[in-house]
Amino acid sequence: MDITYPCGKEVVEAVLPHRDPFVWVSRVTACVPGESIVAELDVDPDLPLFKGHFPGHPVLPGVIIMEALAQAASFCILVAQQREGAIGFLTGIDGAKFRHQVAPGDTLRLEAKIVKSSKRMCVAEVCAFVGGNVAASATQKYVLA
């Protein structure tokens, strides 16, 4: 697949198997396949999860931030390997830190650097930002199937 960056959700969905309501990448702004990616998530204020997390003080859950980072990193690897229909399963999160809350209406910048990769496994250093603030960071591991 020949991809030009930036690219939107239609390209993201052509690479990733995820579909609404569980696609957590709005666009990819830059990608060096198999090496690094910068993507974004527009945090929709109308997401139903904000009614319960937390009423009166809505915050995007940390698990969703980690999933968004995993989807961005998986995009980077899947584009490099050109394995149509492949899925990157999240198998581990090490050293996760949450530093800044993500609110409805924010744009979350998702960055991943692939530090180890093979046909079946990948390790990425990931970081999410709101504005200039680090919202979350971790080392994530994936198995490709």
C-alpha positions as CSV (number, residue, x, y, z in Angstrom):
1,M,0.0,0.0,0.0
2,D,1.4,3.4,-1.1
3,I,0.6,5.9,1.7
4,T,1.1,9.6,1.6
5,Y,1.3,11.4,5.0
6,P,-0.6,13.0,6.5
7,C,-3.5,10.6,6.0
8,G,-6.9,10.3,7.6
9,K,-9.1,7.7,9.2
10,E,-10.0,6.0,5.9
11,V,-6.3,5.0,5.5
12,V,-6.0,4.1,9.2
13,E,-9.0,1.7,8.7
14,A,-7.4,0.2,5.6
15,V,-4.4,-0.8,7.7
16,L,-5.8,-1.5,11.1
17,P,-8.6,-4.1,11.8
18,H,-10.3,-1.8,14.3
19,R,-13.7,-0.2,13.6
20,D,-15.9,2.3,15.4
21,P,-16.5,2.6,18.2
22,F,-12.9,1.3,18.9
23,V,-10.7,3.2,16.4
24,W,-8.6,5.5,18.5
25,V,-6.5,7.1,15.7
26,S,-8.0,10.0,13.8
27,R,-5.1,10.6,11.5
28,V,-1.4,9.8,10.9
29,T,0.7,12.9,10.4
30,A,4.1,11.2,9.8
31,C,5.4,7.6,9.6
32,V,8.6,5.9,8.9
33,P,7.3,2.4,8.5
34,G,8.8,0.0,11.0
35,E,10.6,2.8,12.8
36,S,8.4,5.6,14.1
37,I,5.0,7.3,13.9
38,V,3.2,10.4,14.9
39,A,-0.6,10.2,14.9
40,E,-3.4,12.1,16.4
41,L,-6.7,11.3,18.2
42,D,-9.4,14.0,18.3
43,V,-11.1,13.3,21.6
44,D,-14.8,13.6,20.8
45,P,-16.7,15.4,23.6
46,D,-19.8,13.3,22.7
47,L,-18.2,9.9,23.6
48,P,-20.6,8.0,25.8
49,L,-17.8,7.1,28.2
50,F,-17.6,10.7,29.4
51,K,-21.0,10.3,31.0
52,G,-19.5,7.9,33.6
53,H,-15.8,8.9,33.7
54,F,-16.3,11.1,35.6
55,P,-19.6,13.0,35.8
56,G,-18.8,16.7,36.3
57,H,-15.1,16.2,35.5
58,P,-14.8,14.1,32.3
59,V,-11.4,12.5,31.7
60,L,-10.3,10.1,28.9
61,P,-9.4,6.8,30.7
62,G,-5.7,5.9,30.8
63,V,-6.5,2.5,29.2
64,I,-7.9,4.2,26.2
65,I,-4.8,6.4,25.9
66,M,-2.7,3.2,26.0
67,E,-4.9,1.6,23.4
68,A,-4.6,4.6,21.1
69,L,-0.8,4.4,21.4
70,A,-0.9,0.7,20.7
71,Q,-3.0,1.3,17.6
72,A,-0.6,4.0,16.3
73,A,2.4,1.7,16.9
74,S,0.7,-1.2,15.2
75,F,-0.1,0.9,12.2
76,C,3.6,1.7,11.9
77,I,4.6,-2.0,12.0
78,L,1.8,-3.3,9.8
79,V,2.6,-0.8,7.1
80,A,6.2,-1.8,7.2
81,Q,5.5,-5.5,7.0
82,Q,2.7,-5.1,4.4
83,R,0.8,-8.0,5.9
84,E,-2.8,-7.5,4.8
85,G,-5.2,-8.6,7.4
86,A,-2.6,-8.9,10.2
87,I,-3.4,-7.9,13.7
88,G,-1.1,-6.5,16.4
89,F,-2.2,-7.8,19.8
90,L,-1.1,-5.8,22.8
91,T,0.7,-8.2,25.2
92,G,2.4,-6.0,27.7
93,I,2.7,-2.5,29.1
94,D,5.8,-1.7,31.1
95,G,6.5,1.5,33.1
96,A,3.2,3.2,32.2
97,K,3.0,6.7,33.6
98,F,0.1,9.2,33.4
99,R,1.1,12.8,33.8
100,H,-1.6,15.0,32.3
101,Q,-5.4,14.5,32.1
102,V,-7.0,14.3,28.6
103,A,-10.3,16.1,28.4
104,P,-13.2,16.1,25.9
105,G,-12.2,18.2,22.9
106,D,-8.5,17.7,23.3
107,T,-6.3,16.5,20.4
108,L,-4.0,13.8,21.7
109,R,-0.7,13.5,19.8
110,L,0.5,9.8,19.7
111,E,4.1,9.1,19.2
112,A,5.8,5.7,19.0
113,K,9.4,4.6,18.3
114,I,9.8,0.9,17.4
115,V,12.8,-0.4,19.4
116,K,12.6,-4.1,18.6
117,S,10.7,-5.8,15.8
118,S,10.5,-9.2,14.1
119,K,7.8,-10.9,12.0
120,R,5.9,-11.9,15.2
121,M,6.9,-9.4,17.9
122,C,7.3,-5.7,18.4
123,V,8.4,-3.5,21.3
124,A,7.7,0.3,21.1
125,E,8.5,3.3,23.3
126,V,5.3,5.3,23.3
127,C,4.3,8.8,24.4
128,A,1.0,10.8,24.2
129,F,0.9,14.5,24.4
130,V,-1.8,17.2,24.9
131,G,-0.4,20.5,23.7
132,G,3.2,20.5,25.0
133,N,2.4,18.3,28.0
134,V,3.2,14.6,28.3
135,A,-0.1,12.9,29.0
136,A,1.2,9.3,29.2
137,S,4.2,7.2,28.4
138,A,5.2,3.5,28.4
139,T,7.0,0.7,26.8
140,Q,4.5,-1.5,25.0
141,K,4.8,-5.0,23.5
142,Y,2.8,-6.6,20.7
143,V,2.5,-9.9,19.0
144,L,1.6,-9.9,15.4
145,A,-0.8,-12.5,14.1
